[in-house]
Amino acid sequence: MKLDIDLKSGAGPIIFGMTRIQVRSVIEGKDEIFRRVDGESSDSDFFESQGIFVYYDNEGRVEAIEVSSPSEAWLEGVDLLSVSSEKAKKIFLSKDCKAELEEDTVISKKIGLGIFDPMLNEDHSHSVESVIVFAEGYYR
């Protein structure tokens, strides 16, 4: 599934603030309910056949969308999942020079976007593994 990222509203047909029922009506495939981290306050959905994770706030509304293969995460004409982590990092830093660089992630609270690559600092030609787009306040 090709998801065009809109930093203000979401990714593809998944819009921040949608309910779980609304999300399930716009994403093909069976969803699996899970909690990524123990202690999370609300369940998330994983659409395995699409490689899409949807995270909900305490009111059951979309607050973040994480995209991995086989889906595509397009931002301004670039599929962030098909480029090297080095190129994705440069895209981030051009939009937010204060993006948080960690061992395997780059997170920009300013633009509401993050990438994950377990090889981020080891293999600059390695592709990004997942992209997360999130509403303001998701990362505290």
N, C-alpha and C positions, 0 to 999 in steps of 0.2 A: 504494500500500500504506500502510495506517495503522499507524504504529509508536508504541506507547506507550513513553515513556522511563522506565526504572527506573534511577535514578542509581547504584544499587548493583550492578545485574546486566546492563544492556544496553538494547536497544531492540527491542520487539516479540519475534519469535521468536529473535532473535540475542542470544545470551548470552555474556558474557565467558568466555573459556576454551574455547569450542567450537572444534573443528577445522574446517579448510577443507571437508572432506567433509560435516560436519554442517551447516555454513552453507549449502552448495549444495543440501542436501536440504530446507531450509525457505524458500528464496527462489526465486520463479519467475523465469524468464528466463535467458538465456545470460550467463555471467560472462566478463569479460575480465581477464586477469592483467596487472598493471602495477606500476611503481614510481613513486610521485609525485615523489620527490626522489632525484637521483643519490646513490648511496652508502647508500641504505636497505638494511638487512640482510635484509629478507624481502619477498617479493612480496605484493601486495594484490589484492583482487578488486573489480571494478566491475561492477555489474549495471545496465547503461545503461537498460534499459526500466523499471526501478524507481527509478533515481536514487540507488542505494545503493552506498557504498564500504565495504569491510570491510578493516581493517588487522590484521595478525597479528604476533605477537612472534617471536622467534628460534626458538621451539619450535613455531611454526605454530598458535598459539592466538589467538583473537580478543582484541584489546586495545583496539580502537576501532571505532566505527561512525559513518560520516558520511552524513547523509540530505539529499537535495535533491529538487526537484520531479521527477517527479510524485508522489512519496511525501509523506506527512505525518509530522511529528515532534511528537507530543503530549506535553506536560508539564503535569500538573495541570489538565487541561481546556482547554489552549490549544495550538493548532497553531502552533508557533514559526515555521513557514515561511509562515504566512498573515498574520502581524501585522507591523507596522512594526518596523524595527530599533530605534527609540526605545522601543517597548513591550517588545520582547525584552530590551533593555538594562536596563530598569527591573526586569523579572522577575529577571534575573541579580543585580543589585545588591541586591535584597531578600533574596536567598539568600546572597550573599557580597559584602559591601561592599568587599572587597579584590580583586575580580575584575580581571584585567588588561585594560585598555582600550588597544587599539592603533588604528592607522589604519583597518583594515578588519575587525578581530576583537575579540571579547570572550571571554576564556578564564577559567574558574574551575577551578583545580586542586583547590580545596576540595570542590566538588560534582561534578567530572568532566564538565563541559559547556562547550561553546563555540559561538559563532555566527560566521558569516562573511557580510559584506555589503560589496561594494566601494564602496558609497556611504554607509557607516556614519556618517561625520562630515560628510557633505555634504548628504544628503537624508534627513531624519529620518522621512519618510513611506515611504521605500523599503522593500520587504520583504526579509527575511532570505533569503540565497541558499542557505546550508547550515547544518546543525546537526551538531555532533559530540559524541558521548557516549563517554567513555573511562574505562578502568580506572585505578586508582591507579598512578602511576609512568610512565604514557604520556608525559606532558610532564615532562621532567627539568629 
